[in-house]
Amino acid sequence: MDKILVLGCAGQIGSELTLELRKIYGDSNVCASDIRQADKDITESGPFEILNVLEANKVAEVVKKHGITQIYHLAAILSGNAEKKPLPSWDINMKGLLDILEMVKELKVKRLFWPSSIAVFGPSTPIKNTPQQCVMDPNTVYGISKLAGERWIAYYRKRYGVDTRSIRYPGLISYKTEAGGGTTDYAVEVYYDAIQKGSYICFLEKDTYLPMMFMPDAIKATIQLMHADADKLTVEDSYNVGGMSFCPDDVFKSIQKEMPNFTMDYEPDFRQAIANSWPQSIDDSIARNDWNLSFEYDLDAMTKVMLAEIKKKFEK
Ligand code: AKB
């Protein structure tokens, strides 16, 4: 039986992925960890450790103590926050990955998951239906760290046989844990403000198209990739995964279908330049071919769930 370690379990992906992994592998076989305390549903349903990814020795001790065979390394500083603190963010995103890769190699951990992002693309990348392989010239700290990270996982695969699986996540939308410092966060904040205030001031322009995905689809895709046969996988670094493509005005109209009085204004900030350097939509045909990537949610289906679940949260 596999034993799993999740690094960054309190974050947007970790808070949902950990619980899903516990359903599959059993509560006691999935050790959750984060630099800070996680929610009770995680700390009380299985093992939990406080861990800083920059303290590789401590991570290694936990791997040995629990007999870990697979690691999901989710700890990272996202695009918006990384621009505010470039060098510390580089350390967390890059040194955090290299130390874990080295440990996975040394301790012969069977498999690693590490998230990349659409941030690996840049201003010279084809903007629509962005292919898996193309010009990549990211100009954000986060994007540079993700592209360098992709090259490192490919290097460790080729040189040492380390089996790292990776997805270039688009913007992720979820209601359980709020997004933390990214450029695509507007697509989470807007639903919270719709329920709490009936209005939202968006930090991106109304026609800024970006690739996006609802969290249940992201969790399903992540687990599918980790379960895929190694000999079916043709991408050595990180898979393009597209989901949907929409702009703030599309979200506004989708929310208005459920809440006709909802209003939205626009005050773009520094994140507009980041969004402008990213693709609008992604060609994920290789992931569809290699490991059967598919999606359940479109924008309106997601809007219905987001509004209903956030409403429930505030009624409690
Ligand atoms: C961000 O906006 O920084 C992230 C991402 C697209 O990787 N959500």
Boltz pocket constraint, residues with backbone or C-beta under 6 A from the ligand:
constraints:
  - pocket:
      binder: B
      contacts: [[A, 78], [A, 79], [A, 80], [A, 116], [A, 117], [A, 118], [A, 119], [A, 142], [A, 169], [A, 170], [A, 171], [A, 172], [A, 181], [A, 182], [A, 183], [A, 184], [A, 185]]
      max_distance: 6.0
